[in-house]
Amino acid sequence: MVALWLFSQLSIYEEHHRLSIQSRSTSSFSRPFGLHVRSLLGDLPDPSAFIFSSLKLLKVLDLSTIDMSLYNLTGTEVFAVLRFLSVSSIPSSIASFTNLEFLFVDNKEVVEIPAIFSNMVKLRHVRFSGGAQFSESLRIQATKDENFQMHCLQTLSSIFINDENDEKTLRFLPNLRTLKCRITVFWDSSENRYRYPAFSFLDRLESLSASFRPSYVSDDISREVIDLQRHLRKLTLRNFDLSWKQMNIIGMLPKLEVLKLRDDTIEGKKWDTREDEFQRLRYLELDIVQIEHWNASSDHFPRLEQLVLRSCQNFEIPFHLGDIRTLKKIEVYGCAKSVERSASQILEQPRARVYEYLQVIISH
């Protein structure tokens, strides 16, 4: 990549493919440049003086550090071949990005996903750092248009799911593989009850990260079961009150390899795993999880490679986890003395001395 601070260094004839521009000189950008540029990022100057029209081969554009509301990108043919776009807000001309596959929005406030997204047939990966919600026009289109589908979309992060219509909109993303969402309980008019959103209908979903946002009806369903897709490989749950039944369901997910529990409470503050659970789990992370007793043996996590504990209190790591032959690392960060002590004891047992690759990291 070529980084330029003075535009005089750059000629319309130079064959740079990747450019990072740091110039703030308005006059520097008042003439065409970059016939061969395929990737462009940096702090651009006054948008009215910047010329995109010569960037005919541009496929990657990073404008995430600038205020997109100042830029009028309408009618620029250059975006016909653009594949990757990183911005601070959704451009009003997003419909003209007909070949866009990756859209990353570094937004500070929650934004609405416009209905025009349904026409972007090549869009595969969409991420909103500050969260997003389906616009009312998109929700109406999803619930009333029988032909509505977004077949190509594989990644959606981070979306708010607040009610039935949001869940129905998700149903029209049949090829979604990665979903990061913030959910709340809502009233199901067909079942006449409050419930969590369902995820089992997303047949191709492999990675789910869900954060729970409490509401005034949360206590009524605190022990409800989350309807999960059975083929999940990665699961992250934050701020849930998890029942034993829910933990058993998670443990029986046949392909689960990564499990992260953050700011969660397990019913009775006791976690008893079973022999037929977590058979493919390789990575387990417990972050501020409210449990006081954890009972497990090596048979319960036969393929576990890494255990990470953060800010956990009042329990001990099951001693028999040290017998897991695949276990390579135990990491303990900011936990109580009981957690730290149990980690050290596992390292000291005979099995740990035989399999020298076991590493224990303890940090305050």
FIPAMAR-680104 format. One record per residue (C-alpha): x, y, z; residue number from 1. Coordinates in nm, 2 decimals. Each point is the difference from the previous one (the first is absolute). Example, Ala and Ser with C-alpha at 12.3 -4.5 7.8 and 13.67 -1.06 7.14 Angstrom:
2
<atom px="1.23" py="-0.45" pz="0.78" n="1"/>
<atom px="0.14" py="0.34" pz="-0.07" n="2"/>
This chain:
364
<atom px="0.00" py="0.00" pz="0.00" n="1"/>
<atom px="0.12" py="0.35" pz="-0.08" n="2"/>
<atom px="-0.06" py="0.27" pz="0.26" n="3"/>
<atom px="-0.01" py="0.36" pz="-0.13" n="4"/>
<atom px="0.01" py="0.32" pz="0.20" n="5"/>
<atom px="0.06" py="0.24" pz="-0.30" n="6"/>
<atom px="-0.23" py="-0.05" pz="-0.30" n="7"/>
<atom px="0.28" py="0.13" pz="-0.23" n="8"/>
<atom px="0.16" py="-0.34" pz="0.04" n="9"/>
<atom px="-0.30" py="-0.16" pz="-0.18" n="10"/>
<atom px="-0.05" py="0.01" pz="-0.37" n="11"/>
<atom px="-0.29" py="-0.12" pz="-0.21" n="12"/>
<atom px="0.24" py="-0.22" pz="-0.18" n="13"/>
<atom px="0.16" py="-0.18" pz="0.30" n="14"/>
<atom px="-0.11" py="-0.36" pz="0.04" n="15"/>
<atom px="-0.06" py="-0.01" pz="0.38" n="16"/>
<atom px="-0.26" py="-0.27" pz="0.09" n="17"/>
<atom px="-0.03" py="0.08" pz="0.37" n="18"/>
<atom px="0.00" py="0.35" pz="0.14" n="19"/>
<atom px="-0.02" py="0.15" pz="0.35" n="20"/>
<atom px="-0.04" py="0.38" pz="-0.03" n="21"/>
<atom px="0.07" py="0.23" pz="0.30" n="22"/>
<atom px="-0.01" py="0.33" pz="-0.18" n="23"/>
<atom px="-0.23" py="0.28" pz="0.11" n="24"/>
<atom px="0.07" py="0.23" pz="-0.29" n="25"/>
<atom px="-0.32" py="0.08" pz="-0.18" n="26"/>
<atom px="0.17" py="0.11" pz="-0.32" n="27"/>
<atom px="0.19" py="-0.33" pz="-0.01" n="28"/>
<atom px="-0.31" py="-0.20" pz="-0.08" n="29"/>
<atom px="-0.16" py="0.23" pz="-0.26" n="30"/>
<atom px="0.13" py="-0.20" pz="-0.30" n="31"/>
<atom px="-0.04" py="-0.36" pz="-0.10" n="32"/>
<atom px="0.24" py="-0.26" pz="0.11" n="33"/>
<atom px="0.04" py="-0.37" pz="0.07" n="34"/>
<atom px="-0.11" py="-0.18" pz="-0.32" n="35"/>
<atom px="0.15" py="-0.32" pz="0.14" n="36"/>
<atom px="-0.10" py="0.03" pz="0.37" n="37"/>
<atom px="-0.19" py="-0.30" pz="0.13" n="38"/>
<atom px="0.01" py="0.08" pz="0.37" n="39"/>
<atom px="-0.03" py="0.35" pz="0.16" n="40"/>
<atom px="-0.01" py="0.11" pz="0.37" n="41"/>
<atom px="0.09" py="0.30" pz="0.20" n="42"/>
<atom px="-0.11" py="0.34" pz="0.12" n="43"/>
<atom px="-0.14" py="0.18" pz="-0.30" n="44"/>
<atom px="-0.03" py="0.38" pz="-0.02" n="45"/>
<atom px="-0.30" py="0.22" pz="-0.09" n="46"/>
<atom px="-0.23" py="-0.25" pz="-0.17" n="47"/>
<atom px="-0.11" py="0.25" pz="-0.26" n="48"/>
<atom px="0.35" py="0.01" pz="-0.13" n="49"/>
<atom px="0.07" py="-0.37" pz="-0.01" n="50"/>
<atom px="-0.04" py="-0.17" pz="-0.34" n="51"/>
<atom px="-0.10" py="-0.37" pz="0.00" n="52"/>
<atom px="-0.09" py="-0.03" pz="-0.37" n="53"/>
<atom px="0.35" py="-0.11" pz="-0.11" n="54"/>
<atom px="0.01" py="-0.30" pz="0.24" n="55"/>
<atom px="-0.15" py="-0.23" pz="-0.25" n="56"/>
<atom px="0.16" py="-0.32" pz="0.15" n="57"/>
<atom px="-0.07" py="0.08" pz="0.36" n="58"/>
<atom px="-0.11" py="-0.31" pz="0.19" n="59"/>
<atom px="0.08" py="0.09" pz="0.37" n="60"/>
<atom px="-0.09" py="0.34" pz="0.15" n="61"/>
<atom px="0.05" py="0.09" pz="0.37" n="62"/>
<atom px="-0.16" py="0.33" pz="0.09" n="63"/>
<atom px="-0.08" py="-0.09" pz="0.36" n="64"/>
<atom px="0.20" py="0.29" pz="0.15" n="65"/>
<atom px="-0.20" py="0.27" pz="-0.17" n="66"/>
<atom px="-0.36" py="0.14" pz="0.03" n="67"/>
<atom px="-0.18" py="-0.17" pz="-0.29" n="68"/>
<atom px="-0.29" py="0.25" pz="0.02" n="69"/>
<atom px="0.23" py="0.26" pz="-0.16" n="70"/>
<atom px="0.07" py="-0.21" pz="-0.31" n="71"/>
<atom px="-0.23" py="-0.01" pz="-0.29" n="72"/>
<atom px="0.08" py="-0.33" pz="-0.18" n="73"/>
<atom px="-0.31" py="-0.01" pz="-0.22" n="74"/>
<atom px="0.07" py="-0.07" pz="-0.36" n="75"/>
<atom px="0.36" py="-0.11" pz="0.03" n="76"/>
<atom px="0.04" py="-0.29" pz="-0.24" n="77"/>
<atom px="0.31" py="-0.11" pz="0.19" n="78"/>
<atom px="-0.20" py="-0.19" pz="0.26" n="79"/>
<atom px="-0.13" py="-0.24" pz="-0.26" n="80"/>
<atom px="0.30" py="-0.23" pz="0.06" n="81"/>
<atom px="0.04" py="0.07" pz="0.38" n="82"/>
<atom px="0.01" py="-0.32" pz="0.21" n="83"/>
<atom px="0.09" py="0.13" pz="0.35" n="84"/>
<atom px="-0.12" py="0.32" pz="0.17" n="85"/>
<atom px="0.08" py="0.13" pz="0.35" n="86"/>
<atom px="-0.18" py="0.31" pz="0.10" n="87"/>
<atom px="-0.13" py="0.19" pz="0.31" n="88"/>
<atom px="-0.36" py="0.01" pz="-0.12" n="89"/>
<atom px="-0.21" py="-0.16" pz="-0.28" n="90"/>
<atom px="0.04" py="0.22" pz="-0.32" n="91"/>
<atom px="-0.32" py="0.12" pz="-0.15" n="92"/>
<atom px="0.12" py="-0.13" pz="-0.34" n="93"/>
<atom px="0.05" py="-0.36" pz="0.14" n="94"/>
<atom px="-0.23" py="-0.14" pz="-0.28" n="95"/>
<atom px="0.26" py="0.09" pz="-0.26" n="96"/>
<atom px="0.26" py="-0.24" pz="0.16" n="97"/>
<atom px="-0.14" py="-0.29" pz="-0.21" n="98"/>
<atom px="0.30" py="-0.23" pz="0.05" n="99"/>
<atom px="0.06" py="0.07" pz="0.37" n="100"/>
<atom px="0.07" py="-0.31" pz="0.20" n="101"/>
<atom px="0.14" py="0.13" pz="0.33" n="102"/>
<atom px="-0.15" py="0.30" pz="0.19" n="103"/>
<atom px="0.15" py="0.11" pz="0.33" n="104"/>
<atom px="-0.16" py="0.30" pz="0.17" n="105"/>
<atom px="0.19" py="0.15" pz="0.30" n="106"/>
<atom px="-0.31" py="0.18" pz="0.14" n="107"/>
<atom px="-0.02" py="0.16" pz="0.34" n="108"/>
<atom px="-0.38" py="-0.01" pz="0.02" n="109"/>
<atom px="-0.25" py="-0.27" pz="-0.10" n="110"/>
<atom px="-0.09" py="0.03" pz="-0.37" n="111"/>
<atom px="-0.28" py="-0.14" pz="-0.21" n="112"/>
<atom px="0.05" py="-0.25" pz="-0.27" n="113"/>
<atom px="-0.18" py="0.13" pz="-0.31" n="114"/>
<atom px="-0.23" py="-0.21" pz="-0.22" n="115"/>
<atom px="0.24" py="0.06" pz="-0.29" n="116"/>
<atom px="0.23" py="-0.26" pz="0.15" n="117"/>
<atom px="-0.23" py="-0.27" pz="-0.14" n="118"/>
<atom px="0.10" py="0.11" pz="-0.35" n="119"/>
<atom px="0.37" py="-0.04" pz="0.06" n="120"/>
<atom px="0.01" py="-0.36" pz="-0.11" n="121"/>
<atom px="0.38" py="-0.04" pz="0.05" n="122"/>
<atom px="0.02" py="0.13" pz="0.35" n="123"/>
<atom px="0.14" py="-0.27" pz="0.22" n="124"/>
<atom px="0.15" py="0.15" pz="0.32" n="125"/>
<atom px="-0.15" py="0.30" pz="0.19" n="126"/>
<atom px="0.13" py="0.12" pz="0.33" n="127"/>
<atom px="-0.12" py="0.30" pz="0.21" n="128"/>
<atom px="0.24" py="0.08" pz="0.29" n="129"/>
<atom px="-0.26" py="0.21" pz="0.18" n="130"/>
<atom px="-0.30" py="-0.22" pz="-0.07" n="131"/>
<atom px="-0.28" py="0.01" pz="-0.25" n="132"/>
<atom px="-0.37" py="-0.07" pz="-0.03" n="133"/>
<atom px="-0.22" py="-0.10" pz="-0.29" n="134"/>
<atom px="-0.18" py="0.31" pz="-0.14" n="135"/>
<atom px="-0.38" py="-0.01" pz="-0.01" n="136"/>
<atom px="0.00" py="-0.01" pz="-0.38" n="137"/>
<atom px="0.23" py="-0.31" pz="0.00" n="138"/>
<atom px="-0.22" py="-0.17" pz="0.27" n="139"/>
<atom px="-0.31" py="0.07" pz="-0.21" n="140"/>
<atom px="0.16" py="-0.13" pz="-0.31" n="141"/>
<atom px="0.12" py="-0.32" pz="0.18" n="142"/>
<atom px="-0.34" py="-0.07" pz="0.15" n="143"/>
<atom px="-0.22" py="0.08" pz="-0.31" n="144"/>
<atom px="0.21" py="-0.07" pz="-0.31" n="145"/>
<atom px="-0.02" py="-0.37" pz="-0.07" n="146"/>
<atom px="0.31" py="0.02" pz="-0.23" n="147"/>
<atom px="0.22" py="0.18" pz="0.26" n="148"/>
<atom px="0.33" py="-0.17" pz="0.06" n="149"/>
<atom px="0.36" py="0.10" pz="0.07" n="150"/>
<atom px="0.17" py="-0.32" pz="-0.11" n="151"/>
<atom px="0.36" py="0.12" pz="0.00" n="152"/>
<atom px="0.02" py="0.15" pz="0.34" n="153"/>
<atom px="0.22" py="-0.22" pz="0.22" n="154"/>
<atom px="0.11" py="0.24" pz="0.28" n="155"/>
<atom px="-0.21" py="0.25" pz="0.19" n="156"/>
<atom px="0.14" py="0.18" pz="0.31" n="157"/>
<atom px="-0.13" py="0.16" pz="0.22" n="158"/>
<atom px="-0.38" py="0.01" pz="-0.04" n="159"/>
<atom px="-0.27" py="0.07" pz="0.25" n="160"/>
<atom px="-0.29" py="-0.25" pz="0.02" n="161"/>
<atom px="-0.28" py="0.16" pz="0.18" n="162"/>
<atom px="-0.33" py="-0.17" pz="-0.11" n="163"/>
<atom px="-0.17" py="-0.25" pz="-0.23" n="164"/>
<atom px="0.06" py="0.20" pz="-0.31" n="165"/>
<atom px="0.37" py="0.01" pz="0.06" n="166"/>
<atom px="0.01" py="-0.37" pz="0.04" n="167"/>
<atom px="-0.21" py="-0.05" pz="-0.32" n="168"/>
<atom px="0.24" py="0.22" pz="-0.19" n="169"/>
<atom px="0.29" py="-0.22" pz="0.11" n="170"/>
<atom px="-0.19" py="-0.30" pz="-0.15" n="171"/>
<atom px="0.06" py="0.15" pz="-0.35" n="172"/>
<atom px="0.38" py="-0.03" pz="0.05" n="173"/>
<atom px="0.02" py="-0.38" pz="-0.07" n="174"/>
<atom px="0.38" py="-0.01" pz="-0.05" n="175"/>
<atom px="0.10" py="0.19" pz="0.31" n="176"/>
<atom px="0.31" py="-0.16" pz="0.16" n="177"/>
<atom px="0.11" py="0.26" pz="0.25" n="178"/>
<atom px="-0.24" py="0.20" pz="0.21" n="179"/>
<atom px="0.08" py="0.25" pz="0.28" n="180"/>
<atom px="-0.32" py="0.14" pz="0.16" n="181"/>
<atom px="-0.14" py="0.18" pz="0.30" n="182"/>
<atom px="-0.33" py="-0.15" pz="0.10" n="183"/>
<atom px="-0.29" py="0.05" pz="0.24" n="184"/>
<atom px="-0.31" py="-0.19" pz="0.08" n="185"/>
<atom px="-0.31" py="0.08" pz="-0.20" n="186"/>
<atom px="-0.37" py="-0.10" pz="-0.01" n="187"/>
<atom px="-0.08" py="-0.28" pz="-0.24" n="188"/>
<atom px="-0.35" py="0.05" pz="-0.12" n="189"/>
<atom px="-0.04" py="-0.35" pz="-0.14" n="190"/>
<atom px="0.11" py="-0.17" pz="0.32" n="191"/>
<atom px="-0.15" py="0.26" pz="0.23" n="192"/>
<atom px="0.32" py="0.03" pz="0.22" n="193"/>
<atom px="0.33" py="0.19" pz="0.03" n="194"/>
<atom px="0.31" py="-0.18" pz="-0.13" n="195"/>
<atom px="0.35" py="0.04" pz="-0.13" n="196"/>
<atom px="0.06" py="0.02" pz="-0.38" n="197"/>
<atom px="0.05" py="-0.34" pz="-0.17" n="198"/>
<atom px="0.31" py="-0.09" pz="-0.20" n="199"/>
<atom px="-0.06" py="-0.36" pz="-0.09" n="200"/>
<atom px="-0.15" py="0.10" pz="-0.34" n="201"/>
<atom px="0.34" py="0.14" pz="-0.12" n="202"/>
<atom px="0.11" py="-0.34" pz="-0.15" n="203"/>
<atom px="0.35" py="0.11" pz="-0.09" n="204"/>
<atom px="0.08" py="0.20" pz="0.31" n="205"/>
<atom px="0.34" py="-0.09" pz="0.14" n="206"/>
<atom px="0.09" py="0.29" pz="0.23" n="207"/>
<atom px="-0.24" py="0.17" pz="0.23" n="208"/>
<atom px="0.08" py="0.28" pz="0.25" n="209"/>
<atom px="-0.31" py="0.12" pz="0.19" n="210"/>
<atom px="-0.02" py="0.27" pz="0.27" n="211"/>
<atom px="-0.31" py="0.02" pz="0.21" n="212"/>
<atom px="-0.16" py="0.34" pz="0.08" n="213"/>
<atom px="-0.22" py="-0.02" pz="0.30" n="214"/>
<atom px="-0.35" py="0.15" pz="0.00" n="215"/>
<atom px="-0.29" py="0.03" pz="0.24" n="216"/>
<atom px="-0.12" py="-0.35" pz="-0.09" n="217"/>
<atom px="0.34" py="-0.17" pz="0.02" n="218"/>
<atom px="-0.06" py="-0.16" pz="0.34" n="219"/>
<atom px="-0.30" py="-0.18" pz="-0.13" n="220"/>
<atom px="0.20" py="-0.21" pz="-0.25" n="221"/>
<atom px="0.34" py="0.00" pz="0.17" n="222"/>
<atom px="0.01" py="-0.38" pz="-0.02" n="223"/>
<atom px="-0.13" py="-0.03" pz="-0.36" n="224"/>
<atom px="0.21" py="-0.20" pz="-0.25" n="225"/>
<atom px="0.16" py="0.17" pz="-0.29" n="226"/>
<atom px="-0.09" py="-0.18" pz="-0.33" n="227"/>
<atom px="0.35" py="-0.06" pz="-0.15" n="228"/>
<atom px="0.11" py="-0.14" pz="-0.33" n="229"/>
<atom px="0.14" py="-0.35" pz="0.06" n="230"/>
<atom px="0.29" py="0.04" pz="-0.24" n="231"/>
<atom px="0.17" py="0.29" pz="0.18" n="232"/>
<atom px="0.38" py="-0.01" pz="0.02" n="233"/>
<atom px="0.04" py="0.32" pz="0.20" n="234"/>
<atom px="-0.23" py="0.14" pz="0.27" n="235"/>
<atom px="0.04" py="0.31" pz="0.21" n="236"/>
<atom px="-0.27" py="0.09" pz="0.26" n="237"/>
<atom px="0.01" py="0.33" pz="0.20" n="238"/>
<atom px="-0.22" py="0.11" pz="0.29" n="239"/>
<atom px="-0.23" py="-0.31" pz="0.01" n="240"/>
<atom px="-0.16" py="-0.18" pz="0.29" n="241"/>
<atom px="0.07" py="-0.36" pz="-0.11" n="242"/>
<atom px="-0.20" py="-0.29" pz="0.13" n="243"/>
<atom px="0.14" py="-0.35" pz="0.04" n="244"/>
<atom px="-0.22" py="-0.11" pz="-0.29" n="245"/>
<atom px="0.16" py="0.27" pz="-0.22" n="246"/>
<atom px="0.35" py="-0.10" pz="0.10" n="247"/>
<atom px="-0.08" py="-0.36" pz="-0.08" n="248"/>
<atom px="-0.13" py="0.10" pz="-0.35" n="249"/>
<atom px="0.32" py="0.20" pz="-0.06" n="250"/>
<atom px="0.20" py="-0.30" pz="0.11" n="251"/>
<atom px="-0.17" py="-0.23" pz="-0.25" n="252"/>
<atom px="0.06" py="0.22" pz="-0.30" n="253"/>
<atom px="0.19" py="-0.26" pz="-0.22" n="254"/>
<atom px="0.24" py="0.24" pz="-0.18" n="255"/>
<atom px="0.07" py="0.26" pz="0.27" n="256"/>
<atom px="0.37" py="0.08" pz="0.01" n="257"/>
<atom px="0.01" py="0.34" pz="0.17" n="258"/>
<atom px="-0.22" py="0.11" pz="0.29" n="259"/>
<atom px="0.03" py="0.35" pz="0.17" n="260"/>
<atom px="-0.22" py="0.08" pz="0.30" n="261"/>
<atom px="0.02" py="0.37" pz="0.11" n="262"/>
<atom px="-0.18" py="0.17" pz="0.28" n="263"/>
<atom px="-0.23" py="-0.30" pz="0.03" n="264"/>
<atom px="-0.16" py="-0.17" pz="0.30" n="265"/>
<atom px="-0.06" py="-0.38" pz="0.01" n="266"/>
<atom px="-0.30" py="-0.12" pz="0.19" n="267"/>
<atom px="0.08" py="-0.07" pz="0.37" n="268"/>
<atom px="0.36" py="0.13" pz="-0.07" n="269"/>
<atom px="0.08" py="-0.37" pz="-0.06" n="270"/>
<atom px="0.12" py="-0.16" pz="-0.32" n="271"/>
<atom px="0.00" py="-0.37" pz="-0.03" n="272"/>
<atom px="0.12" py="-0.13" pz="-0.34" n="273"/>
<atom px="-0.08" py="-0.35" pz="-0.13" n="274"/>
<atom px="0.20" py="-0.26" pz="-0.18" n="275"/>
<atom px="-0.17" py="0.04" pz="-0.34" n="276"/>
<atom px="0.03" py="0.38" pz="-0.01" n="277"/>
<atom px="0.25" py="0.23" pz="-0.17" n="278"/>
<atom px="0.15" py="-0.29" pz="-0.20" n="279"/>
<atom px="0.17" py="0.23" pz="-0.26" n="280"/>
<atom px="0.06" py="0.31" pz="0.21" n="281"/>
<atom px="0.36" py="0.14" pz="-0.04" n="282"/>
<atom px="-0.03" py="0.34" pz="0.15" n="283"/>
<atom px="-0.19" py="0.10" pz="0.32" n="284"/>
<atom px="-0.01" py="0.35" pz="0.14" n="285"/>
<atom px="-0.17" py="0.11" pz="0.32" n="286"/>
<atom px="-0.01" py="0.37" pz="0.05" n="287"/>
<atom px="-0.17" py="0.13" pz="0.32" n="288"/>
<atom px="-0.21" py="-0.31" pz="0.02" n="289"/>
<atom px="-0.20" py="-0.03" pz="0.32" n="290"/>
<atom px="0.06" py="-0.36" pz="0.12" n="291"/>
<atom px="0.12" py="-0.13" pz="0.33" n="292"/>
<atom px="0.03" py="-0.37" pz="-0.07" n="293"/>
<atom px="0.13" py="-0.15" pz="-0.33" n="294"/>
<atom px="0.00" py="-0.38" pz="-0.02" n="295"/>
<atom px="0.16" py="-0.16" pz="-0.30" n="296"/>
<atom px="0.23" py="-0.28" pz="-0.11" n="297"/>
<atom px="0.24" py="-0.05" pz="-0.29" n="298"/>
<atom px="-0.27" py="-0.21" pz="-0.18" n="299"/>
<atom px="-0.22" py="0.31" pz="-0.02" n="300"/>
<atom px="0.24" py="0.20" pz="-0.21" n="301"/>
<atom px="0.20" py="-0.26" pz="-0.18" n="302"/>
<atom px="0.14" py="0.23" pz="-0.27" n="303"/>
<atom px="0.05" py="0.32" pz="0.21" n="304"/>
<atom px="0.32" py="0.19" pz="-0.10" n="305"/>
<atom px="-0.04" py="0.33" pz="0.17" n="306"/>
<atom px="-0.18" py="0.12" pz="0.32" n="307"/>
<atom px="-0.02" py="0.38" pz="0.06" n="308"/>
<atom px="-0.14" py="0.15" pz="0.32" n="309"/>
<atom px="-0.05" py="0.37" pz="0.06" n="310"/>
<atom px="-0.11" py="0.17" pz="0.32" n="311"/>
<atom px="-0.16" py="-0.31" pz="0.14" n="312"/>
<atom px="-0.06" py="-0.04" pz="0.37" n="313"/>
<atom px="-0.09" py="-0.26" pz="0.26" n="314"/>
<atom px="0.07" py="-0.33" pz="-0.18" n="315"/>
<atom px="0.28" py="-0.24" pz="-0.09" n="316"/>
<atom px="0.10" py="-0.14" pz="-0.33" n="317"/>
<atom px="-0.10" py="-0.37" pz="0.00" n="318"/>
<atom px="0.32" py="-0.19" pz="0.09" n="319"/>
<atom px="-0.07" py="-0.28" pz="-0.26" n="320"/>
<atom px="0.02" py="0.25" pz="-0.29" n="321"/>
<atom px="0.37" py="-0.06" pz="0.04" n="322"/>
<atom px="-0.05" py="-0.35" pz="-0.14" n="323"/>
<atom px="-0.11" py="0.13" pz="-0.34" n="324"/>
<atom px="0.27" py="-0.11" pz="-0.23" n="325"/>
<atom px="-0.07" py="0.27" pz="-0.26" n="326"/>
<atom px="0.01" py="0.29" pz="0.26" n="327"/>
<atom px="0.29" py="0.24" pz="-0.09" n="328"/>
<atom px="-0.07" py="0.32" pz="0.19" n="329"/>
<atom px="-0.19" py="0.13" pz="0.30" n="330"/>
<atom px="-0.02" py="0.38" pz="0.03" n="331"/>
<atom px="-0.12" py="0.18" pz="0.31" n="332"/>
<atom px="-0.05" py="0.38" pz="0.00" n="333"/>
<atom px="-0.11" py="0.20" pz="0.30" n="334"/>
<atom px="-0.17" py="-0.29" pz="0.18" n="335"/>
<atom px="-0.03" py="-0.09" pz="0.36" n="336"/>
<atom px="0.27" py="-0.18" pz="0.19" n="337"/>
<atom px="-0.20" py="-0.32" pz="0.00" n="338"/>
<atom px="0.00" py="0.00" pz="-0.38" n="339"/>
<atom px="0.37" py="0.08" pz="-0.02" n="340"/>
<atom px="0.09" py="-0.27" pz="0.25" n="341"/>
<atom px="-0.20" py="-0.27" pz="-0.18" n="342"/>
<atom px="0.17" py="0.09" pz="-0.33" n="343"/>
<atom px="0.35" py="-0.04" pz="0.17" n="344"/>
<atom px="-0.10" py="-0.33" pz="0.15" n="345"/>
<atom px="-0.10" py="-0.14" pz="-0.34" n="346"/>
<atom px="0.35" py="0.09" pz="-0.13" n="347"/>
<atom px="0.16" py="-0.17" pz="0.29" n="348"/>
<atom px="-0.18" py="-0.33" pz="-0.03" n="349"/>
<atom px="0.20" py="-0.30" pz="-0.16" n="350"/>
<atom px="-0.19" py="0.01" pz="-0.33" n="351"/>
<atom px="0.11" py="0.36" pz="-0.05" n="352"/>
<atom px="0.37" py="-0.09" pz="0.06" n="353"/>
<atom px="-0.02" py="-0.28" pz="-0.26" n="354"/>
<atom px="-0.17" py="0.22" pz="-0.27" n="355"/>
<atom px="0.23" py="0.29" pz="0.02" n="356"/>
<atom px="-0.19" py="0.20" pz="-0.26" n="357"/>
<atom px="-0.26" py="0.10" pz="0.26" n="358"/>
<atom px="0.04" py="0.37" pz="0.07" n="359"/>
<atom px="-0.17" py="0.20" pz="0.29" n="360"/>
<atom px="-0.01" py="0.38" pz="-0.02" n="361"/>
<atom px="-0.11" py="0.19" pz="0.31" n="362"/>
<atom px="-0.03" py="0.38" pz="-0.02" n="363"/>
<atom px="-0.14" py="0.24" pz="0.26" n="364"/>
